[in-house]
Amino acid sequence: MTNAATAANSSQSYSGVAKLLHWAIVILIGLLLYAGWTVEDLPKEERLGVMQTHAGLGLTVLVLMASRLLWRIGHPVPALPADMPRWQVVASKATHHGLYFFVILQPLLGLAITTTSKFNLKAFGVLGLQIAPNETVHKIGETLHGINAWVIAALILLHIAAALYHHFVRRDGVLKRMLPFAKA
């Protein structure tokens, strides 16, 4: 098998690059959702560090999602099982497209918040993100960022439920195609 053939998604499994991007983004989104939902419960002196890390990881997700989207354009996903009902195919594609859209939108909303904040939040404590403080845009961005986090969480739960359905009910190997060390 050539290097190009091993790097590309086969008809049965995703490539190592696709898997790496997928699981790195999964881990980061989990951390980001947790931090975003719990930061207010922290002592005030700890919040800044958490939010600086949150902003940096959000930008990292944006870069990884752009990379994943570019990779996917050149490396189509493995085909779904031929006997899958049409409604499941449509639901699968809608969920995946939704995940791409809302996960890319989330750090953009985060940038809208940080660039319009009265406070110059620094991603990873280094990269200052404040551009033009604007309380109205800032509050709208915060509201949309919060709502979008719940949309992402709902899509993730739907995605996980579908993967488990494929694995335990249909037993069609769809889940194994994305697992890091599994062979489909």
Buried (B, 14 or more C-beta within 10 A) or exposed (E): EEEEEEEBBEEEBBBEBBBBBBEBBBEBBEBBBEBBEEBEEBEEEEBBEBBBBBBBBBBBBBEBBEBBEEBBEEBEBBEBEEEBEEEBEEBBEEBBEBBBBBBBBBBBBBBBBBBBBEEEBBBEEEEEBBEEEBEEBBEBBBEBBEEBBEBBBEBBEBBEEBBEBBBEEBEBBBBBBBBEEEEB
